Amino acid sequence: MFVVLDEAVLHRLIGSPAVMHDALSHVAEVSMRPSLVVQVVAKGAHAGLGGAFDIASADGAPDCLRRDGVEDQTTEDRSLVRKTRVAFNRVRGDALPRDASRDLILKAAEQWKTT
């Protein structure tokens, strides 16, 4: 599984500083799992600014795309799934490598740490 986060989410207060610290620490911890790749995009404009999405694949079933919005949209439209995969690959290309992403997440978690 691949997860790509915009760096801004590391600095946007959701809940309390303690919640942010714990959540980011958890993300950094699970990013060590071999089956999960967590990367951070640490640049201004990139192809992922259009919003969050998921692409699900299963043996023998068509790929399915879910896009976040006012109303979530789900589709199996091959053309749209293909375009979204291209956008995702561009975003991953702009993202920091795995270890650098984890380091940035941990640094942000420490900034949220309360005494």
N, C-alpha and C positions, 0 to 999 in steps of 0.2 A: 504494500500500500504506500502511496505517495501523498504527502501533505505539504502544501506550500503556503506559508503565511507571509503576509505583507508586514514589514517591520513595524508599521504604525500600530498594529494590534498589540505589540509588546509594551507600548507606552500609553495606551488608551485605558483609563481607569474604568473597570467594570466591577461593581461591587465595592470592595474596600482594598486598601493597599495589601492587607494580609491575604485576601482572596487572590489578588493578582500574583503575589509571591508564591503562594501554594500552587496555583494553577500553572504558572510558568515553570516552576520546579518540577511539577508532574510531567509536563510536556517534555522537558529536557530529559527526565528519567526514562520515559517510554520511547524517546527517540533513539535509545541505545538498542532497542529490539532489532534483531536482524531482519525481520519481516516488515519493518516500518522505516520509511525515509521521511524525515522532517527537514525541510529547507526553508530559509527565510530570504525573501527578496528585499534587499537593502538598497534600493534605488528609487528614484522618483517615479517617473512614468514607466509602466510596463503593461504587457498584454492582459494581465489579470485584474486590472482595475474595473472591469465591467461587472464584477460581482462573483459571488461564490457559485461553484457548481460541483457536481459529482458525476462520474461516469462509472457505471456498473457493467461488468461483463460476467457472463456465465457460459459454461460449455454448452454449445448448441443453441443458445438464445441470442437474439439480437442485442447489441449494446444499447444501454439505456442512459439517457442524459437527464439530470435533474438540475435546474437552475433556480437559484434563490431570487426572489423578487417580492413585490407586494403579495403576489400569489405565486407559490412555487409552480414551476412548469416542468413536466416530465414528457420526454419524447423518445421515440426509437428512430426518428428520422436520420437515415444514414449520413446524409450530407451535413446536417447540423452537428451530429456526433463527431464526424471527421474534422470539421472546422474547429470544433471545441478542443479536440485532441491536439491539433496544430497549435492553437493558442496556449494550451497547457504546456506543451513542449517548449514553446518560446519563453513562458514564465519560468519553467525549470532551468532553462538556459541562462536566465538572468539571475537566478537565485545563488546564494552562497553555497559552497559545498557543505556536506553533512556536519563535519566537525566544527567548521566555522559558524554554522547556523546554531548548533548546540551551545557553543561558547557565547554567542550573542544573546540567546534565550536566557542562559544562566546569569549573564551580566545584567540583563533587564530584571530578572527575578530579584537579584540582590538590591537593585535600586528601589524595589517595592517593599523590601524587608523593613518591618517596623521593630523598634526596640522595646 
